[in-house]
């Protein structure tokens, strides 16, 4: 029984760490290359996150909130509290808090 040899560790990693690209890279840094699979998943996750937060905003009530609305409110309050602890200027916080919320949701998704 002959033992079959698989790929080396470097070949295995090189095979599994490739992206679907518009064309091969011409050097170490090539800004004309787009990773199409990464763009696809980023757009899909962005649309899904936007839809979920839009749905929460649309179904928001001033009375007793539902579970999803309460979760979004906790998330917004968490990020706002963190922004208040770090940025003491209220004018600067108007920019930083929404940006921090966007980054937090993006990383979470």
C-alpha positions in Angstrom: 0.0 0.0 0.0 1.6 3.2 -1.2 1.3 6.2 1.0 -0.1 9.2 -1.0 1.5 12.5 -0.2 -0.7 15.5 0.2 0.3 19.1 -0.3 3.0 20.7 1.9 1.9 23.1 4.7 2.9 26.0 2.5 0.9 24.8 -0.5 -2.1 24.0 1.7 -2.1 27.5 3.3 -1.5 29.2 -0.1 -4.4 27.3 -1.6 -6.9 28.2 1.2 -5.8 31.8 1.6 -6.5 32.9 -2.0 -9.3 35.3 -2.9 -11.5 35.5 -5.9 -9.7 38.5 -7.6 -10.3 40.5 -10.7 -6.8 39.7 -11.9 -3.6 38.4 -10.2 -1.4 40.8 -8.3 1.6 42.2 -10.2 3.6 43.0 -7.1 3.5 43.1 -3.3 1.3 46.2 -3.4 -1.2 46.4 -6.3 -4.2 48.7 -5.7 -5.9 47.7 -8.9 -6.7 44.2 -7.5 -10.2 43.8 -6.0 -11.1 40.8 -3.8 -14.5 40.1 -5.2 -15.5 37.6 -2.6 -14.7 40.0 0.2 -16.7 42.8 -1.6 -19.7 40.4 -2.0 -19.8 39.4 1.7 -19.2 43.0 2.9 -22.1 44.3 0.8 -24.3 41.4 1.9 -23.6 41.9 5.6 -24.0 45.7 5.2 -27.4 45.3 3.6 -28.5 42.7 6.3 -27.3 45.0 9.1 -29.0 48.0 7.6 -32.2 46.0 7.2 -32.2 44.8 10.8 -31.6 48.3 12.3 -34.2 49.8 9.9 -36.7 47.2 11.0 -36.0 48.0 14.7 -36.4 51.7 14.0 -39.6 51.2 12.1 -41.2 49.1 14.8 -40.0 51.3 17.7 -42.7 52.3 20.1 -42.7 54.9 22.9 -44.5 52.5 25.2 -43.2 49.2 26.3 -40.5 48.1 23.9 -40.3 44.7 22.3 -37.3 42.4 22.8 -35.6 43.5 19.6 -36.1 47.2 20.2 -34.8 46.7 23.8 -31.7 45.0 22.5 -31.0 47.8 20.0 -31.6 50.4 22.7 -29.1 48.6 25.0 -26.6 48.6 22.2 -27.0 52.3 21.4 -26.8 53.2 25.1 -23.7 51.0 25.6 -21.9 52.8 22.7 -23.1 56.2 23.9 -21.8 55.6 27.5 -18.5 54.5 26.1 -18.3 57.6 23.9 -19.2 59.9 26.9 -16.4 58.2 29.0 -13.8 58.8 26.3 -14.9 62.0 24.6 -15.8 64.8 27.0 -16.6 67.4 24.3 -20.3 67.1 23.4 -19.8 68.6 20.0 -17.1 66.0 19.1 -19.3 63.2 20.5 -21.9 64.0 17.9 -19.5 62.6 15.3 -17.7 60.0 17.3 -20.8 58.2 18.9 -22.5 57.3 15.5 -19.1 56.3 14.0 -18.4 54.1 17.0 -21.9 52.5 16.8 -21.3 51.8 13.1 -17.9 50.2 13.7 -19.3 48.2 16.6 -22.2 46.8 14.6 -20.0 46.2 11.6 -17.4 44.2 13.7 -20.3 42.4 15.5 -21.9 41.3 12.2 
